[in-house]
Amino acid sequence: MTPIFLDTVGLLAVWDIGDQWHEAADAAYGRIVSARQPVVTTTFVLLECGNAAARRTYREDVCILRRTLELRNEAIVPTDDDWANAWDAYQQGRAGIAGIVDYVSFAVMRRLDIRQAFTNDRHFQEAGFETLF
C-alpha cells in the first residue's frame, strides 16, 4: 500500500483545535488511522512542525510523532537529489509561490511515487498531488 505524505498544514490543523481546518483535518486523519494507511513525512516537515509548535500546547505531540515516525522508518531524510530538484523547481516556480520545504516534499513524494498528501495546501494540488481535506 502506498503511503500518504503528512504535510505540516495537516498536522498542525489536527493538533491545534483553534485552527480553521481542525475538524476537516481531524476527520481525514481519523480515516487514515482507521484504514491503517501507512504514512511518511520528511525531516524538514518535522522541523517546520517543531518550529510552529515551539510555544504551543501541542509541542509534546510533535516530539511523540517524530519519535514514532523515526522508529517506524517513516521519517524520510531528503537526498541530495531531492534537495537539488526542489531548488530547481522552486527557482522556476512550478507550484506557484510554494515554500522550499513544500518543494522538498514534492521531490520526495515523486521519488517515492506518493500521490496523496494529508493537507489542504493548494500548492500540493498545483504540483499534481491529491490533497485529503
C-alpha positions as CSV (number, residue, x, y, z in Angstrom):
1,M,0.0,0.0,0.0
2,T,1.4,3.4,-1.0
3,P,1.9,5.7,2.0
4,I,0.3,9.0,2.5
5,F,2.5,12.0,2.9
6,L,2.0,14.0,6.1
7,D,2.3,17.8,5.5
8,T,2.8,20.5,8.1
9,V,-0.5,22.1,7.3
10,G,-2.5,18.9,8.0
11,L,-0.5,18.0,11.2
12,L,-0.8,21.5,12.7
13,A,-4.5,21.5,11.9
14,V,-5.0,18.3,13.8
15,W,-3.1,19.4,16.9
16,D,-4.5,23.0,17.0
17,I,-8.2,22.8,17.9
18,G,-8.4,26.6,17.1
19,D,-7.2,26.0,13.6
20,Q,-9.9,26.8,10.9
21,W,-9.2,23.4,9.3
22,H,-9.1,21.4,12.5
23,E,-12.4,19.5,12.1
24,A,-11.7,18.6,8.4
25,A,-8.1,17.6,9.2
26,D,-9.1,15.6,12.3
27,A,-11.7,13.7,10.3
28,A,-9.3,13.0,7.4
29,Y,-6.6,11.8,9.9
30,G,-9.1,9.6,11.6
31,R,-9.9,7.9,8.2
32,I,-6.1,7.3,7.6
33,V,-5.7,5.7,11.0
34,S,-8.9,3.6,10.7
35,A,-7.8,2.3,7.3
36,R,-4.3,1.6,8.7
37,Q,-2.8,3.5,5.8
38,P,1.0,3.8,6.0
39,V,2.3,7.4,6.3
40,V,5.6,9.2,5.8
41,T,6.9,12.7,6.1
42,T,10.3,14.4,5.8
43,T,12.6,15.5,8.5
44,F,12.0,19.0,7.0
45,V,8.3,18.8,7.7
46,L,9.1,17.7,11.3
47,L,11.3,20.7,11.6
48,E,8.5,23.0,10.4
49,C,6.1,21.4,12.9
50,G,8.6,21.8,15.7
51,N,9.1,25.5,14.9
52,A,5.4,26.1,14.7
53,A,4.7,24.3,18.0
54,A,7.6,25.7,20.0
55,R,5.3,27.9,22.1
56,R,2.1,25.9,21.8
57,T,0.4,23.3,24.0
58,Y,0.9,20.6,21.4
59,R,4.7,20.8,21.4
60,E,5.0,17.3,23.0
61,D,2.7,15.9,20.3
62,V,5.3,16.9,17.7
63,C,8.0,15.2,19.7
64,I,5.9,12.0,20.0
65,L,5.2,12.0,16.3
66,R,8.9,12.4,15.5
67,R,9.9,9.5,17.7
68,T,7.2,7.3,16.3
69,L,8.0,8.0,12.7
70,E,11.7,7.5,13.3
71,L,11.1,4.2,15.0
72,R,9.0,3.0,12.0
73,N,11.4,4.4,9.4
74,E,8.7,6.8,8.2
75,A,10.7,10.0,8.7
76,I,12.4,10.5,5.3
77,V,15.7,12.3,5.1
78,P,15.7,14.1,1.7
79,T,18.6,13.0,-0.6
80,D,21.0,15.4,-2.3
81,D,19.0,14.8,-5.5
82,D,15.7,15.7,-3.7
83,W,17.4,18.9,-2.5
84,A,18.7,19.8,-5.9
85,N,15.4,19.0,-7.6
86,A,13.5,21.1,-5.1
87,W,15.7,24.1,-5.6
88,D,15.4,23.9,-9.4
89,A,11.6,23.7,-9.1
90,Y,11.5,26.4,-6.5
91,Q,13.5,28.7,-8.8
92,Q,11.2,28.1,-11.7
93,G,8.1,28.5,-9.6
94,R,6.5,25.3,-10.8
95,A,3.9,25.2,-8.0
96,G,3.3,28.9,-7.7
97,I,4.6,30.5,-4.6
98,A,5.1,27.4,-2.5
99,G,7.9,27.4,0.0
100,I,11.1,25.5,-0.3
101,V,10.0,22.9,2.3
102,D,7.0,22.1,0.1
103,Y,9.3,21.7,-2.9
104,V,11.4,19.3,-1.0
105,S,8.2,17.4,-0.1
106,F,7.2,17.3,-3.7
107,A,10.6,15.9,-4.7
108,V,10.5,13.2,-2.1
109,M,6.9,12.3,-3.0
110,R,7.8,11.9,-6.7
111,R,10.8,9.8,-5.8
112,L,8.7,7.5,-3.7
113,D,5.8,7.6,-6.1
114,I,3.4,9.0,-3.5
115,R,0.3,10.7,-4.9
116,Q,-1.7,11.7,-1.8
117,A,-0.9,14.3,0.9
118,F,-2.5,14.8,4.2
119,T,-3.0,18.6,3.7
120,N,-5.3,21.1,2.1
121,D,-2.4,23.2,0.9
122,R,-3.2,24.1,-2.7
123,H,0.4,24.1,-3.6
124,F,0.3,20.3,-3.5
125,Q,-2.6,20.3,-5.9
126,E,-0.7,22.7,-8.2
127,A,2.2,20.3,-8.1
128,G,-0.1,17.5,-9.2
129,F,-0.9,15.7,-5.9
130,E,-4.2,14.8,-4.3
131,T,-4.9,16.5,-1.0
132,L,-7.1,14.7,1.5
133,F,-9.1,17.5,3.1
